[in-house]
Amino acid sequence: MAAIDLLSPHYRALLREKLPEAIEVALRPPGPEGSPTKISSRAEGYTKTGETFGDAAFDLSRVAIRSLPSAWRGDAAETAGQVVQALAAQSSAAMTAFGGAGAALTEFGEKLTQVQRTDARGVSLLRQAAKAIREDGAGAEARALQMAADGCHQRLKAARLRDGAAEDAVSALKEYTALARASRVDSPGISPASSIVLAYAGDRNFTADPLAGLLTPNALERGSQLLGKLSAAERAAFDKMLADAHTPQEAAYLWNALAAGYSFADVRAFRGVIHPHGKDLTWLSDHLDPHINSRNTRTGKGGEHVLTYRGLHLIRDADGGFDVGRIYGQNKNNCVSASTLVARAANDPVFMLGLTTGEGPAAVDGAKAGDDSRGAFRDRLVSVYNTTDAQYPGGKNGSELFTKELGPTAGGAYRNHNDVDTPAERREYLSRIESAVNEGKPVPITVTKNDNGDRGHHEVIILAAQGDKLEVYNPWGYTRWVTKQQFIDGEMGRVTGADPNRGHDDPTAVALPQ
């Protein structure tokens, strides 16, 4: 900066004229608004509320396990016990939601304090620069220019910190808001207790974990909407199906079938197949849910969740040779169809029943109907992978494919976006991806590799967002977690390998529900 003193008087005069204008522009944006004190107070309230719900969840669990069975007998005790267990799960979810929201707001308040201090330093430097440029003496212009540059840097740094803190807080609050699932059941005739039992039904019991629940927020809401479109006679018949369900799990699968867009006649046919097994939670679990979600959020190789069918994750190849592969894995270069169809099965128990048994309204060819062996299941998977790939080779007309296979459960069409090549573009899409998966709507993405000229594309599915991570299904038959920052930076190589910067690491397209 001392070199400015060696410049011509004309240039120094120009700097004295123009720098005040630039400083005025730099001071024009308002400082970061918000009261860290008020945010901290709200966070403290949320945290205390979460602790109260935690105490309630513990007490309700004790009542469900110990008190009711000793005081009641028969169906009444079983039903009451289910409601109390579901209430315990709901309270546990509320504990997580309020506690998490409190922590998110606490962190945001701390960051906002830092942001406001940083911005204030920038403003102070700019104002000092405005005074310095009017001073006489050697080096005045250099000092003013340096202070102005430092002030601009501080204000820019504060703005970036503010935006990042706000994005993190909004992301966390969206995730925790989605835990309030029972409120998504909004249909006359469905009691509050029934709503809670449906919303928190898990594979074997009741759960507050959104990755373990049988019904997504979207399925709960879609079911309510479609229930309202049934005729009075159909509505009465569906209500009776729910009432006659042997277990909350059977009722949840019936609700999910309706939410997936099937007609009442198809839902009734589906019920005809599963009702004889309604008390057998193992049968329901094996035949109606691929269990695609991984509750282990460890990232990278070694943290994968391999999908199984009836306890098996490997199967011999169809030709009877010695090669084995993951039972859900793609059988050739059909990653688009293989990933999309498994994502559909996760939200569509009627389709899953068709895959596992060859029966029901969505029966799949490839093996004898009624044969639910592992080999028959694999044959049907391969059949539907190949058939779909033949219709949409290499994922051609991706929007059409995703709309056909995922649209009915999502409740609308999908649109493929190819403008996700840069970190800035991916960051723009991240909030929309989070909103979709928080609702239970899967998001297909294309990841690209370019290792020393070896280029290739691979289709995977984002299933969930939790904290700073994304859950991704790879059609090689397993689920892995990556960080959101890895998605933004194009470092998703760990979905298909061990190195985040090799293999299919670079997201280049995303398909979002409309």
Secondary structure by P-SEA (a helix, b strand, c coil): ccccccccaaaaaaaaacaaaaaaaaaccccccccaaaaaaaaaaaaaaaaaaaaaaaaaaaaaccccccccccaaaaaaaaaaaaaaaaaaaaaaaaaaaaaaaaaaaaaaaaaaaaaaaaaaaaaaaaaaaaccccaaaaaaaaaaaaaaaaaaaaaaaaaaaaaaaaaaaaaaaacccccccccccccaaaaaaaaaccccccccccccccccaaaaaaaaaaaaaccaaaaaaaaaaaaacccaaaaaaaaaaaaacccaaaaaaaaaacccccccaaaaaacccccccccccccccccbbbbbcccccccccccccccccccccccccaaaaaaaaaaaaaacaaaaaaaacccccccccccccccccaaaaaaaaaaaaaaaaaacccccaaaaaaaacccccccbbbbbbcccccaaaaaaaaaaaaaaaaacbbbbbbbbbbcccccbbbbbbbccccccbbbbbbcccbbbbbcaaaaaaccccccccccccccccccccccccc
